[in-house]
Amino acid sequence: TGNGICKCRVCECFPNFTGSACDCSLDTFPCMASNGQICNGRGTCECGTCNCTDPKFQGPTCEMCQTCLGVCAEHKDCVQCRAFDKGEKKETCSQDCMHFNMTRVESRDKLPQPGQPDPLSHCKEKDVDDCWFYFTYSVNSNGEASVHVVE
C-alpha cells in the first residue's frame, strides 16, 4: 500500500505501519476524541479507526450517541456563546468552544435532517434568558464536529 517495501514477496513495513500489506496504521491521532481520550474512552483504536465497544456510541471517535440525553446538554453552553455571545462560557468561549464548525441557519426547517450519513442530534435548549434555541450536532467520518444553529 506504499507504507513499506517488498522483500522476497513479503512486506516489510515502515515505522508506524503493520499488517500483511502494511495497510494498518498504528497512528492513534485519528482516534483522538475532543476530550483528549482515545475513542472517547468507549472503544479501541484499530488501524487508525475507532472500534466502539459500547453499541450506543458511534462516529469516528465514539462520541455520538443518538439515544443519550447528553449530546445537546454537553454542547449547549458552547453553542450559546459562539452563536449568541452569551451564557456560562461567554468569557472562555474562544478557549473552550472552538472544537466544532458552526453554521447559522434562518429557521428550524433549514437545519440538517436525519438520513444523512453522519450521526446527527437535534437539540432544543434554553438559554440564560430562558428562551429556546435550536441546533444540530454531528460528527463526520474525519472526526470533525459540525453545529448548525437557528439564528
Accessible surface in RSA format (square Angstrom, percent):
REM  Atomic radii and reference values for relative SASA: ProtOr
REM  Chains: A
REM  Algorithm: Lee & Richards
REM  Probe-radius: 1.40
REM  Slices: 20
REM RES _ NUM      All-atoms   Total-Side   Main-Chain    Non-polar    All polar
REM                ABS   REL    ABS   REL    ABS   REL    ABS   REL    ABS   REL
RES THR A   1   110.23  78.4  42.47  43.1  67.75 161.5  61.85  83.1  48.38  73.1
RES GLY A   2    68.35  84.3   0.00   N/A  68.35  84.3  37.82 103.8  30.53  68.4
RES ASN A   3    35.15  24.2  34.52  33.4   0.63   1.5   0.63   1.5  34.52  33.4
RES GLY A   4    21.69  26.7   0.00   N/A  21.69  26.7   3.53   9.7  18.15  40.7
RES ILE A   5    84.17  47.9  78.27  58.3   5.90  14.2  84.04  60.5   0.13   0.4
RES CYS A   6    92.81  70.2  62.36  69.5  30.46  71.6  32.07  81.2  60.75  65.5
RES LYS A   7   105.45  51.4  98.22  60.3   7.23  17.2  57.61  51.9  47.85  51.0
RES CYS A   8   127.32  96.3  91.27 101.8  36.05  84.7  41.63 105.5  85.69  92.4
RES ARG A   9   226.83  95.2 196.84 100.3  30.00  71.4  74.53 101.9 152.31  92.3
RES VAL A  10    96.62  63.6  92.65  83.9   3.97   9.6  96.62  84.0   0.00   0.0
RES CYS A  11    49.77  37.6  32.59  36.3  17.18  40.4   0.35   0.9  49.41  53.3
RES GLU A  12    84.03  48.2  77.96  59.0   6.07  14.5  32.79  63.4  51.24  41.8
RES CYS A  13    45.66  34.5  14.90  16.6  30.77  72.3   7.85  19.9  37.81  40.8
RES PHE A  14    91.66  45.9  89.32  55.3   2.34   6.1  90.37  54.8   1.29   3.7
RES PRO A  15   122.79  89.5 102.88  93.8  19.91  72.4 115.40  95.3   7.39  45.9
RES ASN A  16    81.17  56.0  69.21  66.9  11.96  28.8  18.90  45.5  62.27  60.2
RES PHE A  17    62.27  31.2  52.79  32.7   9.48  24.7  52.79  32.0   9.48  27.1
RES THR A  18    57.80  41.1  56.13  56.9   1.67   4.0  25.73  34.6  32.08  48.5
RES GLY A  19    35.65  44.0   0.00   N/A  35.65  44.0  26.26  72.1   9.39  21.0
RES SER A  20   111.92  94.6  78.82 105.2  33.10  76.3  60.22 128.2  51.70  72.4
RES ALA A  21    37.81  34.8  37.43  57.8   0.37   0.8  37.67  53.1   0.14   0.4
RES CYS A  22     1.33   1.0   1.33   1.5   0.00   0.0   1.33   3.4   0.00   0.0
RES ASP A  23    92.29  64.6  64.52  64.2  27.76  65.7  17.13  40.3  75.16  75.0
RES CYS A  24    18.47  14.0  18.34  20.5   0.13   0.3   7.93  20.1  10.54  11.4
RES SER A  25    28.66  24.2  26.67  35.6   1.99   4.6  20.63  43.9   8.03  11.2
RES LEU A  26   100.08  55.7  81.86  58.6  18.22  45.8  86.11  60.5  13.96  37.6
RES ASP A  27    58.20  40.8  54.45  54.2   3.75   8.9  12.15  28.6  46.05  45.9
RES THR A  28    60.83  43.3  58.77  59.6   2.05   4.9  35.33  47.5  25.50  38.5
RES PHE A  29   153.60  76.8 147.71  91.5   5.89  15.3 149.19  90.5   4.40  12.6
RES PRO A  30    69.33  50.5  48.54  44.2  20.79  75.6  58.68  48.5  10.64  66.2
RES CYS A  31     0.17   0.1   0.08   0.1   0.08   0.2   0.08   0.2   0.08   0.1
RES MET A  32    78.12  40.5  61.49  40.7  16.63  39.6  59.51  50.6  18.60  24.6
RES ALA A  33     5.35   4.9   0.00   0.0   5.35  12.2   0.63   0.9   4.73  12.5
RES SER A  34    72.71  61.4  27.35  36.5  45.36 104.5  30.53  65.0  42.18  59.1
RES ASN A  35    86.33  59.5  49.57  47.9  36.76  88.5  44.23 106.5  42.09  40.7
RES GLY A  36    50.70  62.5   0.00   N/A  50.70  62.5  29.16  80.0  21.54  48.2
RES GLN A  37    92.33  51.6  88.09  64.4   4.24  10.1  30.24  64.4  62.09  47.1
RES ILE A  38    60.56  34.5  53.78  40.1   6.78  16.3  53.78  38.7   6.78  18.4
RES CYS A  39     0.00   0.0   0.00   0.0   0.00   0.0   0.00   0.0   0.00   0.0
RES ASN A  40    18.44  12.7  12.39  12.0   6.05  14.6   0.00   0.0  18.44  17.8
RES GLY A  41    55.41  68.3   0.00   N/A  55.41  68.3  21.99  60.3  33.42  74.9
RES ARG A  42    81.14  34.1  76.46  39.0   4.67  11.1  18.07  24.7  63.06  38.2
RES GLY A  43    17.66  21.8   0.00   N/A  17.66  21.8   1.04   2.9  16.62  37.2
RES THR A  44    66.07  47.0  62.96  63.8   3.11   7.4  64.01  86.0   2.06   3.1
RES CYS A  45    33.66  25.5   5.19   5.8  28.47  66.9   3.49   8.9  30.17  32.5
RES GLU A  46    90.77  52.1  82.80  62.6   7.97  19.0  40.73  78.8  50.05  40.9
RES CYS A  47    67.47  51.0  46.89  52.3  20.58  48.4  17.22  43.6  50.26  54.2
RES GLY A  48    14.39  17.7   0.00   N/A  14.39  17.7   4.00  11.0  10.39  23.3
RES THR A  49    88.93  63.3  84.72  85.9   4.22  10.0  61.53  82.6  27.41  41.4
RES CYS A  50    15.90  12.0   0.06   0.1  15.84  37.2   0.11   0.3  15.80  17.0
RES ASN A  51    76.21  52.6  72.47  70.0   3.74   9.0  12.99  31.3  63.23  61.1
RES CYS A  52    34.20  25.9  13.07  14.6  21.13  49.7   7.05  17.9  27.15  29.3
RES THR A  53    97.36  69.2  67.38  68.3  29.98  71.4  59.28  79.6  38.08  57.6
RES ASP A  54    48.68  34.1  44.77  44.6   3.91   9.2  19.12  45.0  29.55  29.5
RES PRO A  55   129.36  94.3  97.14  88.5  32.22 117.1 106.47  87.9  22.89 142.2
RES LYS A  56   108.20  52.8  93.76  57.5  14.44  34.4  52.37  47.1  55.83  59.5
RES PHE A  57    23.66  11.8  19.19  11.9   4.47  11.6  19.19  11.6   4.47  12.8
RES GLN A  58    72.61  40.6  70.10  51.2   2.51   6.0  22.77  48.5  49.84  37.8
RES GLY A  59    22.79  28.1   0.00   N/A  22.79  28.1   9.36  25.7  13.43  30.1
RES PRO A  60    29.38  21.4  15.51  14.1  13.87  50.4  26.25  21.7   3.13  19.5
RES THR A  61     4.67   3.3   4.46   4.5   0.21   0.5   3.80   5.1   0.87   1.3
RES CYS A  62     0.00   0.0   0.00   0.0   0.00   0.0   0.00   0.0   0.00   0.0
RES GLU A  63    35.56  20.4  23.17  17.5  12.39  29.5   6.62  12.8  28.94  23.6
RES MET A  64     0.88   0.5   0.88   0.6   0.00   0.0   0.48   0.4   0.40   0.5
RES CYS A  65     1.70   1.3   0.81   0.9   0.89   2.1   0.81   2.1   0.89   1.0
RES GLN A  66    86.79  48.5  58.01  42.4  28.79  68.5  35.61  75.8  51.19  38.8
RES THR A  67   111.45  79.3  79.57  80.7  31.87  76.0  83.15 111.7  28.30  42.8
RES CYS A  68    40.13  30.4  21.41  23.9  18.73  44.0  19.22  48.7  20.92  22.6
RES LEU A  69   170.72  95.1 153.02 109.5  17.70  44.5 156.72 110.1  14.01  37.7
RES GLY A  70    36.47  45.0   0.00   N/A  36.47  45.0  33.07  90.7   3.40   7.6
RES VAL A  71    10.71   7.0   9.86   8.9   0.85   2.1   9.89   8.6   0.82   2.2
RES CYS A  72    20.86  15.8  20.56  22.9   0.30   0.7   5.34  13.5  15.52  16.7
RES ALA A  73    60.96  56.1  47.74  73.7  13.22  30.1  47.92  67.5  13.04  34.5
RES GLU A  74   120.88  69.4  89.97  68.1  30.91  73.6  42.23  81.7  78.65  64.2
RES HIS A  75    12.61   6.9  12.46   8.7   0.15   0.4   5.12   5.3   7.49   8.7
RES LYS A  76    55.69  27.2  55.69  34.2   0.00   0.0  19.40  17.5  36.29  38.7
RES ASP A  77    31.38  22.0  31.31  31.2   0.06   0.2   2.69   6.3  28.68  28.6
RES CYS A  78     4.69   3.6   4.40   4.9   0.29   0.7   0.00   0.0   4.69   5.1
RES VAL A  79     0.00   0.0   0.00   0.0   0.00   0.0   0.00   0.0   0.00   0.0
RES GLN A  80     2.09   1.2   2.09   1.5   0.00   0.0   0.00   0.0   2.09   1.6
RES CYS A  81     5.67   4.3   0.25   0.3   5.42  12.7   0.25   0.6   5.42   5.8
RES ARG A  82    54.97  23.1  35.62  18.2  19.35  46.1  10.58  14.5  44.38  26.9
RES ALA A  83     8.33   7.7   0.00   0.0   8.33  19.0   0.09   0.1   8.24  21.8
RES PHE A  84    55.87  28.0  33.47  20.7  22.40  58.3  40.53  24.6  15.34  43.9
RES ASP A  85    95.32  66.8  88.77  88.4   6.55  15.5  31.79  74.8  63.53  63.4
RES LYS A  86    59.34  29.0  59.27  36.4   0.07   0.2  34.65  31.2  24.69  26.3
RES GLY A  87    18.27  22.5   0.00   N/A  18.27  22.5   2.68   7.4  15.59  34.9
RES GLU A  88   148.64  85.3 111.80  84.6  36.84  87.7  42.68  82.6 105.95  86.5
RES LYS A  89    66.99  32.7  66.78  41.0   0.21   0.5  30.79  27.7  36.20  38.6
RES LYS A  90    94.99  46.3  82.04  50.3  12.95  30.8  31.02  27.9  63.97  68.1
RES GLU A  91   148.14  85.1 122.79  92.9  25.35  60.4  62.37 120.6  85.78  70.0
RES THR A  92    53.78  38.3  53.78  54.5   0.00   0.0  49.25  66.2   4.53   6.8
RES CYS A  93    17.90  13.5  17.47  19.5   0.42   1.0  12.37  31.4   5.52   6.0
RES SER A  94    84.03  71.0  66.42  88.6  17.60  40.6  46.11  98.2  37.91  53.1
RES GLN A  95   130.71  73.1  95.20  69.6  35.51  84.5  57.96 123.4  72.75  55.2
RES ASP A  96    68.22  47.8  49.00  48.8  19.22  45.5  13.69  32.2  54.53  54.4
RES CYS A  97     0.00   0.0   0.00   0.0   0.00   0.0   0.00   0.0   0.00   0.0
RES MET A  98   117.03  60.6  90.68  60.0  26.36  62.8  89.82  76.4  27.21  36.0
RES HIS A  99    69.28  37.9  41.10  28.6  28.18  72.1  46.83  48.3  22.45  26.1
RES PHE A 100     7.76   3.9   0.00   0.0   7.76  20.2   3.66   2.2   4.10  11.7
RES ASN A 101    92.75  64.0  89.04  86.0   3.71   8.9  25.32  60.9  67.43  65.2
RES MET A 102    45.53  23.6  14.75   9.8  30.78  73.3  14.75  12.5  30.78  40.8
RES THR A 103    63.28  45.0  59.47  60.3   3.81   9.1  41.06  55.1  22.22  33.6
RES ARG A 104   113.72  47.7  90.98  46.4  22.74  54.1  33.59  45.9  80.13  48.6
RES VAL A 105    19.26  12.7  14.62  13.2   4.64  11.2  19.26  16.7   0.00   0.0
RES GLU A 106   132.75  76.2 111.86  84.6  20.89  49.7  35.06  67.8  97.69  79.8
RES SER A 107    41.21  34.8  39.21  52.3   2.00   4.6  35.78  76.2   5.44   7.6
RES ARG A 108   137.75  57.8 130.45  66.5   7.29  17.4  35.20  48.1 102.55  62.2
RES ASP A 109   116.10  81.3  85.29  84.9  30.82  72.9  48.64 114.5  67.47  67.3
RES LYS A 110   120.82  58.9  99.57  61.1  21.25  50.6  59.51  53.6  61.30  65.3
RES LEU A 111    11.35   6.3   6.14   4.4   5.21  13.1   6.14   4.3   5.21  14.0
RES PRO A 112    29.17  21.3  16.18  14.8  12.98  47.2  29.02  24.0   0.15   0.9
RES GLN A 113    97.00  54.2  87.42  63.9   9.58  22.8  53.56 114.0  43.44  32.9
RES PRO A 114   100.48  73.2  78.06  71.2  22.42  81.5  80.57  66.5  19.91 123.8
RES GLY A 115    82.04 101.2   0.00   N/A  82.04 101.2  41.74 114.5  40.31  90.3
RES GLN A 116    63.11  35.3  41.72  30.5  21.39  50.9  24.38  51.9  38.73  29.4
RES PRO A 117   134.34  97.9  94.53  86.2  39.81 144.7 107.49  88.7  26.85 166.9
RES ASP A 118    39.19  27.4  35.58  35.4   3.61   8.5   0.76   1.8  38.43  38.3
RES PRO A 119    22.26  16.2  14.79  13.5   7.46  27.1  21.99  18.2   0.27   1.7
RES LEU A 120    17.18   9.6   4.84   3.5  12.34  31.0   4.84   3.4  12.34  33.2
RES SER A 121    12.18  10.3   8.19  10.9   3.99   9.2   9.96  21.2   2.22   3.1
RES HIS A 122    85.25  46.6  57.95  40.3  27.31  69.9  45.28  46.7  39.97  46.5
RES CYS A 123     6.64   5.0   0.00   0.0   6.64  15.6   2.51   6.4   4.12   4.4
RES LYS A 124   108.11  52.7  89.56  55.0  18.55  44.2  39.18  35.3  68.93  73.4
RES GLU A 125    31.11  17.9  30.19  22.8   0.92   2.2   1.09   2.1  30.02  24.5
RES LYS A 126    75.47  36.8  72.31  44.4   3.16   7.5  33.44  30.1  42.03  44.8
RES ASP A 127    18.40  12.9   8.76   8.7   9.64  22.8   1.28   3.0  17.12  17.1
RES VAL A 128    86.27  56.8  48.76  44.1  37.51  90.4  57.05  49.6  29.22  79.3
RES ASP A 129    85.86  60.1  61.66  61.4  24.20  57.2  26.22  61.7  59.64  59.5
RES ASP A 130   100.09  70.1  83.89  83.5  16.20  38.3  29.59  69.6  70.50  70.3
RES CYS A 131    69.38  52.5  64.59  72.0   4.79  11.3  20.73  52.5  48.65  52.5
RES TRP A 132   126.97  51.0 103.50  50.1  23.48  55.1  83.90  44.7  43.07  69.9
RES PHE A 133     9.72   4.9   6.88   4.3   2.84   7.4   9.72   5.9   0.00   0.0
RES TYR A 134    42.83  20.0  42.60  24.2   0.22   0.6  27.30  20.5  15.53  19.1
RES PHE A 135     0.15   0.1   0.00   0.0   0.15   0.4   0.00   0.0   0.15   0.4
RES THR A 136     0.81   0.6   0.81   0.8   0.00   0.0   0.00   0.0   0.81   1.2
RES TYR A 137     6.40   3.0   6.40   3.6   0.00   0.0   2.56   1.9   3.84   4.7
RES SER A 138     9.77   8.3   9.74  13.0   0.03   0.1   0.00   0.0   9.77  13.7
RES VAL A 139     3.62   2.4   3.27   3.0   0.35   0.8   3.27   2.8   0.35   1.0
RES ASN A 140    42.49  29.3  41.10  39.7   1.38   3.3  14.93  35.9  27.56  26.6
RES SER A 141    96.38  81.4  72.76  97.1  23.62  54.4  49.03 104.4  47.35  66.3
RES ASN A 142   119.85  82.7  86.37  83.5  33.48  80.6  20.52  49.4  99.33  96.0
RES GLY A 143    31.75  39.2   0.00   N/A  31.75  39.2   5.96  16.4  25.79  57.8
RES GLU A 144    88.81  51.0  82.93  62.7   5.88  14.0  30.05  58.1  58.77  48.0
RES ALA A 145     9.53   8.8   6.27   9.7   3.26   7.4   6.27   8.8   3.26   8.6
RES SER A 146    29.62  25.0  29.21  39.0   0.41   0.9  19.87  42.3   9.75  13.7
RES VAL A 147     0.00   0.0   0.00   0.0   0.00   0.0   0.00   0.0   0.00   0.0
RES HIS A 148    41.62  22.7  41.62  28.9   0.00   0.0  21.29  21.9  20.33  23.7
RES VAL A 149     0.33   0.2   0.33   0.3   0.00   0.0   0.33   0.3   0.00   0.0
RES VAL A 150    24.99  16.4  21.66  19.6   3.33   8.0  21.66  18.8   3.33   9.0
RES GLU A 151   123.65  71.0  78.91  59.7  44.74 106.5  40.17  77.7  83.47  68.2
END  Absolute sums over single chains surface
CHAIN  1 A     9051.3       6860.6       2190.7       4583.4       4468.0
END  Absolute sums over all chains
TOTAL          9051.3       6860.6       2190.7       4583.4       4468.0
